[in-house]
Amino acid sequence: MGGELARVQRVRERLGQEGPPRSRGTGDFETVTLPRRECDLVRDLFVDEGVRSVVEVGLAYGSSALAIGEALVRTGGERHYVVDPLQGAAFDDVGWEMLVEGGLEHLVTLMRVPSSVALPRLVAQDVVVDAGFVDGSHRFHEVFLDLYYLRKIVRPGGIVVVDDYWAASVRAAVRYYEHNLGWERLERLADSRCRAYRLPVVAFEPGFKDFVWPTGD
């Protein structure tokens, strides 16, 4: 594991210090990418939870995917599904190149279609993973749909991490699952821009009359 771990850590370090080899414009990497501190927090959470398989929505320049890949190397991980329909068209495959350079391509299945297409495919294939990470579209309906399918893919008691909780659209979507479907907010990432949730150990479907309008922060 030592050589494999060192390799992905070197790529993460260089990407953080030097930025990507190509970008969409000045400042885009800093705007789009998950900051190093948050990447480390997600990595540490997944390691402590013993996560061995992940579905990630959004690749961009690869910062979060590399951090998740490092976690999987540490845990002896098995599979990392990454969904990004814009990886080629918008990001010139930079994120994928970072994963390959980090030696993670044997773990990663890159799905170059919208998450509304990719995630149902995983459900149909009976894919079950330990954790999900959502940093794709920030439109309410698309975040809501990502979480809807991840609820079917992430195992009971598994973890879902959502980036950019500061955005009202993201916050409203995830709070539905917290208030109506028993997702437990973890304090682990409470001081970051991400939020982490544990899915119920026993999955359930609430009655439509039990709907709770999400409130609070």
TIROMAR-479712 format. One record per residue: x, y, z of N, C-alpha, C in turn. Coordinates in steps of 0.1 Angstrom, whole numbers. Atoms other than C-alpha are relative to their C-alpha. Layout:
// residues N
   nc1   nc2   nc3  cac1  cac2  cac3   cc1   cc2   cc3
     X     Y     Z     X     Y     Z     X     Y     Z
...
***
This chain:
// residues 217
   nc1   nc2   nc3  cac1  cac2  cac3   cc1   cc2   cc3
     8   -12     0     0     0     0     9    13     0
    -8   -12    -1    29    24     7     2     7   -12
    -3    -7    13    39    31   -29   -13     5    -6
    12    -5     6     3    34   -41    -6    12     8
     5   -11    -8    -6    57   -12     9    13    -3
    -9   -11     3    25    79   -18    -3     6   -14
     3    -5    14    16    82   -55   -12     9     0
    12    -8     0   -19    95   -49     2    13     8
    -3   -11    -8    -6   118   -22     8    11    -7
    -8    -9     8    20   133   -45    -8     8   -10
     8    -7    10    -6   141   -72    -9    10     7
     8    -9    -7   -29   156   -46     7    13     4
    -8   -11    -4    -1   178   -33     3     9   -11
    -3    -8    12     9   190   -67   -12     8    -5
    12    -6     4   -27   197   -77    -3    12     9
     3   -11    -9   -32   218   -46     9    11    -1
   -10   -10     0     0   237   -49     1     7   -14
    -2    -5    14     3   242   -87   -13     2    -8
    12     0     7   -33   238   -98     0   -10   -12
     1    10    11   -44   218  -128     8     4   -12
    -8    -3    12   -24   216  -161    -8     8   -10
     9    -8     9   -54   231  -179   -12     4     8
    13    -4    -7   -85   250  -167    -8     8   -10
     9    -7     8  -115   268  -181     2    15     0
    -3   -14    -1  -101   302  -171     6     4    13
    -6    -4   -13   -84   322  -144    -9     0    11
     8     1   -12   -97   314  -110   -11   -11     0
    11    10     1  -120   286  -122     3   -12     9
    -4    11    -9  -100   259  -103    -4     3    14
     3    -4   -14  -103   278   -70   -15     1     2
    14    -2    -2  -140   284   -76    -7   -14     0
     7    12     3  -150   249   -87     5   -11    10
    -6    12    -7  -127   225   -67    -3     1    15
     2     1   -14  -133   213   -32    14     3     7
   -13    -4    -6  -106   230   -10     7   -12     7
    -8    11    -5   -78   209     4    -5    -4    14
     5     4   -14   -91   211    40   -12    -9     0
    12     8     1  -125   198    31     3   -14    -6
    -4    13     6  -109   171     9     6    -9    11
    -6     8   -10   -89   159    39   -11    -4    10
    11     3   -10  -120   160    62    -8   -12    -6
     7    11     6  -139   138    37     8   -13     0
    -9    11     0  -109   115    33     0    -7    14
    -1     5   -14  -106   111    71   -13    -7     4
    13     6    -3  -143   104    75    -2   -13    -6
     2    13     7  -144    77    49    10   -10     5
    -9    10    -5  -113    61    63    -5    -5    14
     5     4   -14  -127    61    99   -12    -9    -1
    12     8     2  -160    46    85     3   -13    -7
    -3    12     7  -141    19    67    -6    -1   -14
     7    -1    14  -156    30    33     9    -7   -10
    -7     8    10  -146     6     5    -5     2   -14
     6    -2    13  -169    17   -23    -8    13     1
     6   -14     0  -182    52   -33    -6     3   -13
     5    -7    12  -204    69   -58     2    14     2
    -3   -14    -1  -193   104   -65    -6     7   -12
     6    -7    10  -213   129   -85     8    13    -2
    -8   -12     3  -191   156  -101    15    -3     1
   -14     2    -1  -154   152  -110     8    13    -2
    -7   -12     3  -142   185  -125    15    -2    -1
   -15     1     1  -105   189  -118     6   -11     9
    -4    13    -7  -104   158   -95     5     1    14
    -5    -1   -14   -96   172   -61    -7    -9    10
     7     9    -9  -123   154   -42     1   -14    -4
    -1    14     4  -120   123   -63    14    -6     4
   -13     4    -5   -83   121   -54     0    -3    15
     0     2   -15   -90   125   -17    -8   -13     3
     8    12    -2  -117    98   -19     8   -12    -4
    -9    11     5   -92    76   -39    10    -3    11
    -9     3   -11   -67    81   -11    -6    -8    11
     7     7   -10   -93    70    14    -1   -15    -4
     2    13     5  -100    39    -7    13    -8     0
   -13     7    -1   -63    30    -9     3    -4    14
    -2     3   -14   -61    32    29    -9   -11     5
     9    10    -5   -91    10    34     0   -13    -8
     1    12     9   -84   -15     7   -12     0    -9
    12    -2     8  -112    -1   -14    -2    -8   -12
     3     9    11  -129   -19   -42    -5     7   -12
     6    -6    11  -148     5   -64    -4    15     3
     2   -15    -1  -152    43   -70    -7     3   -14
     7    -5    12  -180    53   -95     0    15     0
     0   -14     1  -176    88  -107    -8     5   -12
     9    -4    10  -203   106  -126     3    14    -4
    -2   -14     5  -195   137  -148    -2     0   -15
     3    -1    15  -211   143  -182     9    11    -7
    -8   -11     5  -189   174  -186    15    -1     1
   -14     2    -2  -155   159  -179     8     3   -13
    -7    -3    12  -145   160  -215    -3    13    -6
     4   -12     7  -165   189  -229     5    13     8
    -3   -12    -8  -159   214  -200    14     0     6
   -12     1    -7  -128   201  -183    12    -7    -7
   -11     5     8  -107   186  -211     6   -12     7
    -5    13    -6  -104   153  -191    11     2    11
   -11    -3   -10   -81   170  -165    -3    -9    12
     3     8   -12   -99   153  -136     4   -15    -2
    -3    14     3   -96   119  -152    15    -2    -1
   -15     1     1   -59   125  -160     6     0    14
    -5     0   -14   -53   133  -123    -2   -13     7
     3    13    -6   -69   100  -113    10   -10    -5
    -9     9     6   -48    81  -138    14     2     5
   -14    -3    -5   -16    99  -127     1    -5    14
     0     5   -14   -25    90   -91    -1   -15     1
     0    15    -1   -27    53  -100   -13    -6     4
    13     4    -5   -64    51   -93   -10    -6   -10
     9     4    11   -78    41  -127    -6   -14     2
     5    14    -2   -82     4  -116   -12     0    10
    12    -1    -9  -107    16   -89   -12     7    -6
    10    -9     4  -126    41  -109    -8    -4   -13
     8     1    12  -155    37  -133    -6    14    -2
     5   -14     4  -161    71  -150   -12    -2    -9
    13     1     8  -197    75  -162    -2    14    -6
     0   -13     7  -198   103  -188   -14     4    -4
    14    -3     3  -235   108  -186    -6     8    12
     6    -7   -12  -258   130  -164    -3   -10    11
     3     8   -12  -264   117  -129   -14    -6    -1
    14     4     2  -301   114  -138    -1   -13    -9
    -1    12     9  -290    87  -163     9   -11     7
   -10     9    -5  -260    72  -145    -5    -7    13
     4     6   -13  -275    66  -110   -11   -10    -2
     9    11     3  -306    47  -123     6   -12    -5
    -7    12     5  -283    25  -142     7    -8    11
    -6     7   -11  -264    17  -110   -11    -8     8
    11     7    -7  -297     9   -93    -5   -12    -7
     4    12     8  -307   -14  -121    10   -11     0
   -10    10    -1  -274   -32  -118     2    -5    14
    -1     4   -14  -280   -37   -81    13     4     7
   -12    -5    -6  -249   -17   -72    -3     5    14
     1    -4   -14  -245   -12   -34    14     5     4
   -13    -6    -4  -218    11   -20    -1     5    14
    -1    -4   -14  -207    23    14    -3    15     2
     2   -15    -2  -209    61     7    -2     6   -13
     2    -9    12  -219    88   -17     6    14     3
    -5   -14    -1  -204   122   -24    -7     8   -11
     8    -8    10  -225   149   -42     6    14    -1
    -5   -14     4  -210   179   -59    -1     2   -15
     2    -1    15  -226   180   -93    -8    13    -2
     8   -11     2  -254   203  -103    -5     5    13
     5    -6   -13  -266   227   -76   -15     4    -2
    14    -2     1  -301   230   -90    -8    -9    10
     7     8   -11  -326   219   -63    -5   -13    -5
     6    13     5  -344   193   -85    10   -10    -3
   -11    10     3  -311   177   -96     7    -5    12
    -6     5   -13  -296   176   -61   -10   -10     6
    10     9    -6  -329   161   -49     0   -14    -6
     0    12     7  -328   135   -76    13    -8     3
   -12     7    -4  -291   126   -68    -2    -7    13
     2     6   -13  -300   120   -32   -11   -11     0
    10    11     1  -331   100   -42     6   -13    -4
    -6    13     5  -310    75   -61    11    -5     9
   -11     4    -9  -281    75   -37    -7    -7    12
     7     7   -11  -306    65   -10    -3   -15    -3
     2    14     5  -312    33   -31    13    -7    -2
   -13     6     3  -275    27   -38     9    -1    12
    -8     1   -12  -258    35    -5    -6    -9    10
     6    10    -9  -262     7    20    -6     6    12
     5    -5   -13  -283    11    51    11     2    10
   -10    -3    -9  -262    28    77    12     7    -6
   -11    -6     8  -239    42    50     0    15     1
    -2   -15    -2  -227    78    46    -3     7   -14
     1    -8    12  -237   105    21     5    14     4
    -6   -13    -2  -216   137    20    -5    10   -12
     5   -10    10  -230   168     2     8    13     1
    -8   -12     0  -208   197    -8    -9    12    -2
     6   -13     2  -218   234    -9   -14     1     7
    12    -1    -8  -244   232    19    -4    15     1
     4   -14    -1  -243   270    19   -10     4   -10
    10    -4    11  -264   271   -13   -14    -4     5
    14     2    -5  -301   274    -5    -6   -12    -7
     6    11     8  -310   249   -33     5   -13     5
    -6    13    -6  -286   222   -19    -6    -2    14
     4     1   -14  -296   229    17   -15    -5     0
    14     4     0  -333   226     9    -2   -15    -4
     1    14     5  -329   193   -10     4   -10    11
    -5     9   -10  -308   176    17    -9     0    12
     8    -1   -12  -330   188    45   -13    -8    -1
    12     9     2  -360   169    30     3   -14     5
    -4    14    -4  -341   136    36     3     0    15
    -3    -1   -14  -330   147    70   -13     0     8
    13    -1    -8  -366   156    82   -10   -10    -3
    11     9     4  -386   130    63     5   -15    -1
    -4    13     2  -364   100    58    11    -5     9
    -9     5   -11  -343    97    89    15     1    -2
   -15    -1     2  -309   108    76     5     8    12
    -6    -6   -12  -288   116   106    12     9    -3
   -11    -9     3  -266   147   103    11    -3    10
   -12     2    -9  -231   140   116     7    13     2
    -7   -12    -4  -212   167   134    14     1    -6
   -13     2     5  -180   155   118     4    12   -10
    -3   -10    11  -181   181    89    -8    13     3
     8   -11    -3  -202   207   107     7    13    -2
    -7   -13     1  -175   234   105     6     1   -14
    -5    -1    13  -169   229    68   -12     4   -10
    11    -3    10  -189   237    36    -8   -12    -4
     7    12     2  -199   201    34    -9    -4    12
     7     7   -11  -224   181    54     0   -15    -2
     0    15     1  -223   144    62   -12    -5     7
    12     6    -5  -253   122    68     2   -15     1
     0    15    -1  -257    86    80   -15    -4    -3
    13     6     3  -286    67    64    -5    -9    11
     5     9   -10  -309    48    86     5   -15    -2
    -4    14     0  -298    13    95   -11    -9    -6
    12     7     6  -333     1    86    -7    10    -9
     7    -9     9  -347    17    55   -15     0     1
    15     0    -1  -383    28    55    -6    10   -10
     7   -10     9  -409    47    34   -10     6     9
    10    -7    -8  -429    73    53   -13     1    -8
    13    -3     6  -466    78    47     0    14    -6
     1   -13     6  -475   107    25    -6    11    10
     6    -9   -10  -495   122    54    10     4    11
   -11    -3   -10  -463   123    75    10    10    -5
    -9   -10     6  -446   148    53     3    11    10
    -4   -11    -9  -426   174    73     7    10    -9
    -7   -11     8  -417   207    57    13     4     7
   -13    -3    -6  -380   212    63     2    14     5
    -3   -13    -6  -371   240    86    14     1     6
   -13    -1    -7  -340   253   104    11     3   -10
   -11    -3     9  -305   257    90     5   -12    -7
***
